[in-house]
């Protein structure tokens, strides 16, 4: 049993040695723990910065969109004013053209076409030819007057 006693002592020494070794390693573990904490804090700080950068990008995009919307709205207002002015100008121009056209139409010599009471069996072929010729002459005069009116309007528009 004498041999058993030294083993126990050896075990006790080993245990004591381990405890002492553990105490000596604690400053290293503390430094490693601090390094892990610093790494974790840095990772957390980086994640926060990434989040804030995304939030900032969103804010900037929102402001840009608002600016573009405001620009578009002001352009729409300007275009409405321009369209209203153009419309009023076209109405005035249309009134002038209408007045000119009425004036020219009054100048056209179109006496009322009086057709005799026709009874087809009694109407001679020569009478029909005369009526056709008279109608053709009046239509030609009307076409000429209309053409001169159209030319006058085209020149004024240009």
N, CA, C and O of each residue as an XYZ file, in Angstrom:
632
protein
N       0.795     -1.170      0.000
C       0.000      0.000      0.000
C       0.839      1.235      0.000
O       0.371      2.360     -0.178
N       2.009      0.993      0.193
C       2.931      2.119      0.174
C       2.960      2.736     -1.181
O       3.202      3.935     -1.316
N       2.726      1.974     -2.155
C       2.727      2.493     -3.514
C       1.497      3.334     -3.788
O       1.523      4.229     -4.632
N       0.442      3.051     -3.088
C      -0.789      3.802     -3.315
C      -0.675      5.218     -2.808
O      -1.231      6.138     -3.407
N       0.007      5.400     -1.762
C       0.128      6.742     -1.210
C       0.854      7.687     -2.152
O       0.404      8.822     -2.311
N       1.939      7.292     -2.778
C       2.575      8.234     -3.702
C       1.670      8.554     -4.885
O       1.727      9.668     -5.408
N       0.860      7.638     -5.312
C      -0.042      7.924     -6.443
C      -1.046      9.001     -6.072
O      -1.335      9.892     -6.872
N      -1.562      8.921     -4.890
C      -2.524      9.898     -4.429
C      -1.855     11.250     -4.356
O      -2.437     12.257     -4.759
N      -0.693     11.281     -3.870
C       0.027     12.541     -3.789
C       0.292     13.060     -5.181
O       0.194     14.260     -5.435
N       0.618     12.186     -6.055
C       0.872     12.618     -7.435
C      -0.397     13.166     -8.055
O      -0.372     14.143     -8.803
N      -1.491     12.530     -7.735
C      -2.765     13.019     -8.259
C      -3.077     14.371     -7.666
O      -3.568     15.271     -8.347
N      -2.789     14.499     -6.407
C      -3.054     15.772     -5.759
C      -2.157     16.843     -6.349
O      -2.595     17.978     -6.538
N      -0.944     16.515     -6.635
C      -0.043     17.481     -7.243
C      -0.525     17.881     -8.620
O      -0.494     19.055     -8.989
N      -0.965     16.902     -9.367
C      -1.443     17.187    -10.711
C      -2.652     18.109    -10.654
O      -2.765     19.044    -11.446
N      -3.535     17.851     -9.737
C      -4.713     18.671     -9.578
C      -4.297     20.072     -9.214
O      -4.800     21.040     -9.784
N      -3.400     20.193     -8.286
C      -2.933     21.500     -7.862
C      -2.235     22.190     -9.014
O      -2.398     23.392     -9.224
N      -1.486     21.450     -9.731
C      -0.775     22.025    -10.869
C      -1.776     22.525    -11.894
O      -1.603     23.592    -12.483
N      -2.780     21.775    -12.091
C      -3.796     22.184    -13.084
C      -4.487     23.454    -12.641
O      -4.742     24.347    -13.449
N      -4.789     23.534    -11.363
C      -5.450     24.723    -10.862
C      -4.532     25.917    -10.997
O      -4.992     27.001    -11.357
N      -3.307     25.765    -10.733
C      -2.359     26.860    -10.857
C      -2.189     27.222    -12.314
O      -2.109     28.402    -12.653
N      -2.135     26.263    -13.150
C      -1.995     26.530    -14.568
C      -3.224     27.282    -15.064
O      -3.117     28.191    -15.887
N      -4.355     26.909    -14.573
C      -5.584     27.581    -14.961
C      -5.551     29.023    -14.510
O      -6.011     29.903    -15.236
N      -5.026     29.285    -13.343
C      -4.957     30.653    -12.861
C      -3.973     31.460    -13.679
O      -4.191     32.647    -13.922
N      -2.904     30.837    -14.102
C      -1.938     31.540    -14.926
C      -2.508     31.835    -16.306
O      -2.156     32.863    -16.884
N      -3.365     30.992    -16.863
C      -3.930     31.171    -18.198
C      -5.047     32.195    -18.209
O      -5.417     32.667    -19.285
N      -5.592     32.556    -17.080
C      -6.707     33.474    -17.042
C      -6.397     34.846    -17.637
O      -7.285     35.413    -18.275
N      -5.191     35.428    -17.476
C      -4.949     36.695    -18.157
C      -5.026     36.541    -19.678
O      -5.495     37.457    -20.353
N      -4.589     35.437    -20.224
C      -4.670     35.208    -21.665
C      -6.125     35.090    -22.092
O      -6.531     35.637    -23.117
N      -6.909     34.363    -21.287
C      -8.327     34.193    -21.600
C      -9.035     35.530    -21.535
O      -9.925     35.802    -22.341
N      -8.655     36.355    -20.599
C      -9.278     37.676    -20.473
C      -8.955     38.505    -21.709
O      -9.823     39.205    -22.229
N      -7.731     38.433    -22.177
C      -7.350     39.168    -23.378
C      -8.106     38.621    -24.582
O      -8.586     39.383    -25.421
N      -8.209     37.303    -24.662
C      -8.954     36.683    -25.756
C     -10.425     37.063    -25.667
O     -11.083     37.305    -26.679
N     -10.930     37.110    -24.433
C     -12.325     37.497    -24.225
C     -12.541     38.939    -24.654
O     -13.547     39.264    -25.283
N     -11.584     39.808    -24.307
C     -11.679     41.215    -24.706
C     -11.616     41.337    -26.227
O     -12.353     42.119    -26.828
N     -10.728     40.555    -26.843
C     -10.608     40.580    -28.302
C     -11.913     40.113    -28.934
O     -12.371     40.670    -29.932
N     -12.516     39.061    -28.325
C     -13.801     38.586    -28.847
C     -14.872     39.651    -28.652
O     -15.701     39.871    -29.536
N     -14.859     40.308    -27.502
C     -15.804     41.384    -27.241
C     -15.589     42.526    -28.229
O     -16.557     43.047    -28.784
N     -14.350     42.922    -28.456
C     -14.054     43.979    -29.416
C     -14.514     43.584    -30.815
O     -15.077     44.398    -31.547
N     -14.268     42.326    -31.178
C     -14.709     41.840    -32.492
C     -16.236     41.868    -32.581
O     -16.794     42.279    -33.599
N     -16.898     41.438    -31.529
C     -18.362     41.424    -31.502
C     -18.900     42.860    -31.567
O     -19.860     43.148    -32.281
N     -18.251     43.759    -30.796
C     -18.680     45.160    -30.832
C     -18.459     45.768    -32.212
O     -19.297     46.514    -32.719
N     -17.318     45.438    -32.809
C     -17.036     45.940    -34.155
C     -18.046     45.395    -35.161
O     -18.537     46.124    -36.024
N     -18.341     44.122    -35.039
C     -19.324     43.512    -35.944
C     -20.683     44.167    -35.755
O     -21.394     44.435    -36.723
N     -21.035     44.420    -34.514
C     -22.314     45.065    -34.229
C     -22.308     46.498    -34.775
O     -23.288     46.947    -35.370
N     -21.210     47.197    -34.570
C     -21.090     48.573    -35.073
C     -21.152     48.593    -36.606
O     -21.805     49.455    -37.193
N     -20.470     47.643    -37.243
C     -20.504     47.555    -38.706
C     -21.916     47.263    -39.209
O     -22.372     47.844    -40.194
N     -22.592     46.361    -38.519
C     -23.969     46.035    -38.917
C     -24.864     47.260    -38.771
O     -25.708     47.529    -39.624
N     -24.672     47.994    -37.689
C     -25.456     49.225    -37.481
C     -25.150     50.248    -38.579
O     -26.057     50.896    -39.101
N     -23.875     50.385    -38.922
C     -23.492     51.326    -39.975
C     -24.097     50.939    -41.330
O     -24.539     51.801    -42.090
N     -24.113     49.642    -41.620
C     -24.730     49.159    -42.861
C     -26.221     49.491    -42.856
O     -26.766     49.952    -43.859
N     -26.867     49.256    -41.730
C     -28.287     49.586    -41.605
C     -28.514     51.080    -41.804
O     -29.423     51.477    -42.533
N     -27.694     51.913    -41.160
C     -27.839     53.365    -41.284
C     -27.565     53.839    -42.706
O     -28.217     54.763    -43.191
N     -26.597     53.206    -43.379
C     -26.314     53.559    -44.773
C     -27.528     53.243    -45.653
O     -27.886     54.029    -46.529
N     -28.151     52.102    -45.417
C     -29.359     51.745    -46.172
C     -30.486     52.709    -45.896
O     -31.217     53.102    -46.805
N     -30.626     53.088    -44.649
C     -31.651     54.053    -44.258
C     -31.386     55.415    -44.912
O     -32.312     56.083    -45.373
N     -30.132     55.808    -44.943
C     -29.753     57.064    -45.593
C     -30.034     57.030    -47.084
O     -30.510     58.013    -47.653
N     -29.739     55.893    -47.723
C     -30.017     55.748    -49.162
C     -31.514     55.850    -49.424
O     -31.942     56.481    -50.390
N     -32.300     55.229    -48.566
C     -33.751     55.311    -48.700
C     -34.218     56.758    -48.565
O     -35.042     57.228    -49.350
N     -33.684     57.460    -47.565
C     -34.056     58.859    -47.355
C     -33.691     59.725    -48.550
O     -34.473     60.579    -48.968
N     -32.513     59.505    -49.095
C     -32.075     60.284    -50.259
C     -32.951     59.981    -51.470
O     -33.337     60.895    -52.199
N     -33.265     58.725    -51.686
C     -34.134     58.341    -52.809
C     -35.514     58.965    -52.638
O     -36.111     59.427    -53.611
N     -36.022     58.983    -51.415
C     -37.326     59.584    -51.147
C     -37.305     61.076    -51.459
O     -38.227     61.595    -52.090
N     -36.249     61.769    -51.017
C     -36.134     63.202    -51.287
C     -36.040     63.469    -52.789
O     -36.654     64.412    -53.289
N     -35.280     62.649    -53.508
C     -35.167     62.796    -54.962
C     -36.518     62.603    -55.635
O     -36.889     63.351    -56.540
N     -37.243     61.597    -55.184
C     -38.566     61.334    -55.762
C     -39.499     62.508    -55.490
O     -40.247     62.923    -56.374
N     -39.459     63.042    -54.278
C     -40.289     64.201    -53.941
C     -39.931     65.384    -54.834
O     -40.814     66.089    -55.323
N     -38.647     65.597    -55.043
C     -38.191     66.702    -55.882
C     -38.684     66.527    -57.319
O     -39.144     67.480    -57.948
N     -38.583     65.312    -57.822
C     -39.035     65.045    -59.192
C     -40.547     65.212    -59.312
O     -41.033     65.711    -60.327
N     -41.279     64.809    -58.308
C     -42.738     64.970    -58.321
C     -43.101     66.446    -58.331
O     -43.988     66.868    -59.072
N     -42.413     67.233    -57.506
C     -42.677     68.673    -57.468
C     -42.360     69.321    -58.818
O     -43.110     70.174    -59.291
N     -41.237     68.911    -59.442
C     -40.887     69.437    -60.762
C     -41.952     69.077    -61.795
O     -42.350     69.909    -62.610
N     -42.402     67.832    -61.747
C     -43.421     67.387    -62.700
C     -44.724     68.160    -62.502
O     -45.380     68.537    -63.473
N     -45.095     68.393    -61.247
C     -46.324     69.138    -60.978
C     -46.225     70.569    -61.480
O     -47.191     71.100    -62.028
N     -45.069     71.203    -61.300
C     -44.919     72.571    -61.795
C     -44.950     72.601    -63.319
O     -45.486     73.542    -63.905
N     -44.382     71.583    -63.971
C     -44.436     71.514    -65.437
C     -45.862     71.316    -65.915
O     -46.263     71.896    -66.924
N     -46.630     70.507    -65.206
C     -48.030     70.292    -65.573
C     -48.795     71.606    -65.475
O     -49.597     71.927    -66.352
N     -48.549     72.364    -64.410
C     -49.217     73.666    -64.256
C     -48.848     74.601    -65.399
O     -49.711     75.273    -65.964
N     -47.556     74.642    -65.740
C     -47.109     75.497    -66.844
C     -47.753     75.061    -68.155
O     -48.197     75.897    -68.942
N     -47.803     73.757    -68.384
C     -48.395     73.250    -69.631
C     -49.886     73.550    -69.701
O     -50.414     73.821    -70.779
N     -50.566     73.504    -68.565
C     -51.995     73.842    -68.556
C     -52.198     75.298    -68.950
O     -53.100     75.620    -69.724
N     -51.358     76.172    -68.416
C     -51.458     77.595    -68.752
C     -51.182     77.792    -70.238
O     -51.900     78.528    -70.915
N     -50.140     77.133    -70.746
C     -49.805     77.243    -72.168
C     -50.936     76.701    -73.036
O     -51.282     77.298    -74.056
N     -51.511     75.569    -72.629
C     -52.604     74.971    -73.404
C     -53.815     75.895    -73.418
O     -54.472     76.045    -74.448
N     -54.109     76.510    -72.285
C     -55.248     77.426    -72.206
C     -55.008     78.632    -73.104
O     -55.913     79.067    -73.815
N     -53.789     79.175    -73.075
C     -53.463     80.311    -73.937
C     -53.558     79.927    -75.414
O     -54.093     80.681    -76.227
N     -53.033     78.750    -75.749
C     -53.090     78.289    -77.132
C     -54.538     78.090    -77.567
O     -54.913     78.471    -78.676
N     -55.343     77.499    -76.705
C     -56.752     77.282    -77.023
C     -57.446     78.614    -77.296
O     -58.169     78.747    -78.283
N     -57.228     79.600    -76.425
C     -57.846     80.915    -76.621
C     -57.372     81.563    -77.912
O     -58.155     82.202    -78.614
N     -56.106     81.402    -78.223
C     -55.568     81.940    -79.475
C     -56.225     81.271    -80.681
O     -56.565     81.937    -81.659
N     -56.400     79.960    -80.606
C     -57.040     79.226    -81.709
C     -58.505     79.627    -81.862
O     -59.010     79.708    -82.982
N     -59.188     79.878    -80.754
C     -60.589     80.313    -80.817
C     -60.664     81.662    -81.529
O     -61.518     81.857    -82.395
N     -59.778     82.593    -81.172
C     -59.764     83.909    -81.831
C     -59.481     83.761    -83.323
O     -60.108     84.412    -84.159
N     -58.523     82.892    -83.636
C     -58.178     82.654    -85.055
C     -59.381     82.042    -85.779
O     -59.667     82.409    -86.919
N     -60.071     81.129    -85.139
C     -61.248     80.507    -85.743
C     -62.352     81.528    -85.977
O     -63.046     81.470    -86.992
N     -62.518     82.460    -85.048
C     -63.530     83.504    -85.230
C     -63.201     84.374    -86.434
O     -64.090     84.744    -87.200
N     -61.914     84.702    -86.601
C     -61.497     85.502    -87.759
C     -61.767     84.759    -89.067
O     -62.277     85.333    -90.029
N     -61.413     83.467    -89.084
C     -61.624     82.662    -90.294
C     -63.111     82.552    -90.583
O     -63.527     82.644    -91.738
N     -63.915     82.355    -89.547
C     -65.361     82.253    -89.735
C     -65.926     83.553    -90.315
O     -66.734     83.530    -91.244
N     -65.494     84.671    -89.761
C     -65.959     85.966    -90.259
C     -65.579     86.144    -91.725
O     -66.393     86.571    -92.544
N     -64.338     85.813    -92.039
C     -63.858     85.935    -93.424
C     -64.637     84.999    -94.350
O     -65.002     85.381    -95.462
N     -64.889     83.776    -93.890
C     -65.619     82.819    -94.729
C     -67.051     83.287    -94.970
O     -67.558     83.181    -96.087
N     -67.700     83.799    -93.940
C     -69.072     84.297    -94.114
C     -69.093     85.464    -95.093
O     -69.986     85.581    -95.932
N     -68.085     86.323    -94.963
C     -67.999     87.476    -95.866
C     -67.838     87.004    -97.311
O     -68.504     87.505    -98.217
N     -66.952     86.042    -97.508
C     -66.716     85.530    -98.872
C     -67.942     84.803    -99.414
O     -68.264     84.908   -100.598
N     -68.617     84.069    -98.543
C     -69.806     83.349    -99.011
C     -70.910     84.313    -99.441
O     -71.681     84.019   -100.354
N     -70.979     85.476    -98.769
C     -71.969     86.473    -99.178
C     -71.621     87.070   -100.532
O     -72.506     87.472   -101.287
N     -70.325     87.126   -100.837
C     -69.875     87.677   -102.111
C     -70.175     86.737   -103.279
O     -70.266     87.174   -104.426
N     -70.324     85.470   -102.985
C     -70.599     84.510   -104.061
C     -71.989     84.789   -104.617
O     -72.972     84.911   -103.885
N     -72.028     84.884   -105.933
C     -73.301     85.173   -106.599
C     -74.030     83.866   -106.835
O     -73.849     83.202   -107.856
N     -74.836     83.523   -105.891
C     -75.643     82.328   -106.032
C     -77.106     82.712   -105.879
O     -77.689     82.592   -104.802
N     -77.663     83.157   -106.935
C     -79.090     83.469   -106.822
C     -79.849     82.180   -106.569
O     -79.387     81.080   -106.871
N     -80.987     82.356   -106.024
C     -81.790     81.194   -105.687
C     -82.135     80.459   -106.973
O     -82.641     81.034   -107.937
N     -81.855     79.228   -106.950
C     -82.119     78.416   -108.130
C     -83.595     78.080   -108.159
O     -84.117     77.382   -107.290
N     -84.230     78.580   -109.153
C     -85.660     78.333   -109.269
C     -85.868     77.278   -110.336
O     -85.506     77.437   -111.502
N     -86.434     76.257   -109.905
C     -86.715     75.171   -110.842
C     -88.175     75.269   -111.238
O     -89.059     75.387   -110.389
N     -88.404     75.220   -112.479
C     -89.805     75.228   -112.889
C     -90.472     73.940   -112.438
O     -89.836     72.903   -112.249
N     -91.722     74.050   -112.283
C     -92.433     72.840   -111.934
C     -92.300     71.893   -113.098
O     -92.722     72.158   -114.223
N     -91.711     70.813   -112.778
C     -91.414     69.874   -113.854
C     -92.384     68.713   -113.817
O     -92.678     68.115   -112.782
N     -92.831     68.453   -114.945
C     -93.578     67.226   -115.133
C     -92.769     66.474   -116.161
O     -92.634     66.911   -117.303
N     -92.264     65.412   -115.777
C     -91.311     64.700   -116.609
C     -91.809     64.446   -118.033
O     -91.038     64.639   -118.973
N     -92.994     64.046   -118.226
C     -93.381     63.800   -119.613
C     -93.403     65.086   -120.439
O     -93.148     65.040   -121.642
N     -93.703     66.237   -119.820
C     -93.798     67.470   -120.580
C     -92.429     68.112   -120.797
O     -92.286     68.915   -121.719
N     -91.425     67.793   -119.993
C     -90.118     68.414   -120.094
C     -89.413     67.895   -121.335
O     -89.280     66.694   -121.566
N     -88.981     68.849   -122.103
C     -88.286     68.475   -123.332
C     -86.817     68.239   -123.018
O     -86.292     68.724   -122.015
N     -86.195     67.517   -123.854
C     -84.784     67.204   -123.700
C     -83.940     68.476   -123.711
O     -82.967     68.566   -122.961
N     -84.270     69.423   -124.509
C     -83.525     70.682   -124.607
C     -83.643     71.472   -123.308
O     -82.676     72.107   -122.889
N     -84.803     71.445   -122.664
C     -84.989     72.152   -121.392
C     -84.089     71.557   -120.306
O     -83.498     72.279   -119.503
N     -84.004     70.271   -120.304
C     -83.142     69.632   -119.303
C     -81.686     70.001   -119.530
O     -80.945     70.228   -118.574
N     -81.281     70.061   -120.762
C     -79.899     70.422   -121.067
C     -79.604     71.861   -120.638
O     -78.519     72.156   -120.135
N     -80.565     72.743   -120.838
C     -80.375     74.138   -120.421
C     -80.242     74.228   -118.904
O     -79.372     74.931   -118.390
N     -81.095     73.525   -118.206
C     -81.023     73.534   -116.746
C     -79.685     72.970   -116.254
O     -79.087     73.514   -115.326
N     -79.229     71.911   -116.855
C     -77.940     71.338   -116.484
C     -76.803     72.323   -116.722
O     -75.903     72.452   -115.893
N     -76.845     73.003   -117.832
C     -75.787     73.964   -118.165
C     -75.802     75.129   -117.171
O     -74.748     75.547   -116.691
N     -76.975     75.647   -116.866
C     -77.086     76.747   -115.901
C     -76.573     76.310   -114.530
O     -75.858     77.060   -113.865
N     -76.933     75.117   -114.114
C     -76.463     74.584   -112.835
C     -74.944     74.408   -112.845
O     -74.289     74.718   -111.850
N     -74.379     73.923   -113.932
C     -72.928     73.739   -114.042
C     -72.202     75.073   -113.936
O     -71.168     75.161   -113.273
N     -72.719     76.096   -114.567
C     -72.095     77.423   -114.519
C     -72.105     77.956   -113.084
O     -71.099     78.487   -112.615
N     -73.215     77.820   -112.397
C     -73.306     78.295   -111.012
C     -72.373     77.510   -110.080
O     -71.748     78.088   -109.191
N     -72.286     76.210   -110.286
C     -71.377     75.399   -109.471
C     -69.915     75.782   -109.725
O     -69.109     75.814   -108.796
N     -69.582     76.068   -110.975
C     -68.218     76.503   -111.282
C     -67.883     77.819   -110.571
O     -66.785     77.987   -110.039
N     -68.844     78.749   -110.570
C     -68.631     80.027   -109.875
C     -68.443     79.785   -108.367
O     -67.576     80.384   -107.731
N     -69.259     78.914   -107.827
C     -69.148     78.617   -106.397
C     -67.805     77.962   -106.081
O     -67.184     78.290   -105.070
N     -67.349     77.040   -106.933
C     -66.047     76.397   -106.723
C     -64.919     77.415   -106.774
O     -64.004     77.386   -105.951
N     -64.992     78.323   -107.758
C     -63.947     79.348   -107.874
C     -63.913     80.242   -106.639
O     -62.840     80.563   -106.128
N     -65.073     80.635   -106.168
C     -65.135     81.485   -104.972
C     -64.608     80.737   -103.752
O     -63.877     81.294   -102.933
N     -64.985     79.488   -103.646
C     -64.509     78.685   -102.523
C     -62.997     78.513   -102.582
O     -62.321     78.595   -101.557
N     -62.468     78.278   -103.770
C     -61.022     78.104   -103.946
C     -60.272     79.388   -103.580
O     -59.222     79.326   -102.942
N     -60.800     80.546   -103.977
C     -60.140     81.807   -103.627
C     -60.220     82.042   -102.120
O     -59.281     82.569   -101.522
N     -61.323     81.657   -101.513
C     -61.458     81.771   -100.060
C     -60.432     80.876    -99.359
O     -59.784     81.306    -98.404
N     -60.288     79.665    -99.816
C     -59.336     78.734    -99.226
C     -57.898     79.239    -99.383
O     -57.096     79.129    -98.456
N     -57.577     79.784   -100.541
C     -56.243     80.339   -100.759
C     -55.983     81.534    -99.853
O     -54.887     81.684    -99.314
N     -56.983     82.378    -99.688
C     -56.836     83.562    -98.826
C     -56.594     83.130    -97.381
O     -55.749     83.702    -96.693
N     -57.318     82.142    -96.934
C     -57.146     81.650    -95.564
C     -55.774     81.009    -95.408
O     -55.121     81.202    -94.382
N     -55.331     80.263    -96.389
C     -54.015     79.600    -96.327
C     -52.895     80.638    -96.261
O     -51.934     80.458    -95.513
N     -53.004     81.709    -97.025
C     -51.966     82.751    -97.017
C     -51.923     83.460    -95.653
O     -50.844     83.773    -95.150
N     -53.084     83.708    -95.066
C     -53.133     84.391    -93.776
C     -52.596     83.480    -92.671
O     -51.963     83.954    -91.728
N     -52.843     82.194    -92.786
C     -52.374     81.259    -91.770
C     -50.858     81.138    -91.801
O     -50.218     80.959    -90.764
N     -50.300     81.235    -92.976
C     -48.835     81.107    -93.105
C     -48.198     82.372    -92.608
O     -46.973     82.493    -92.621
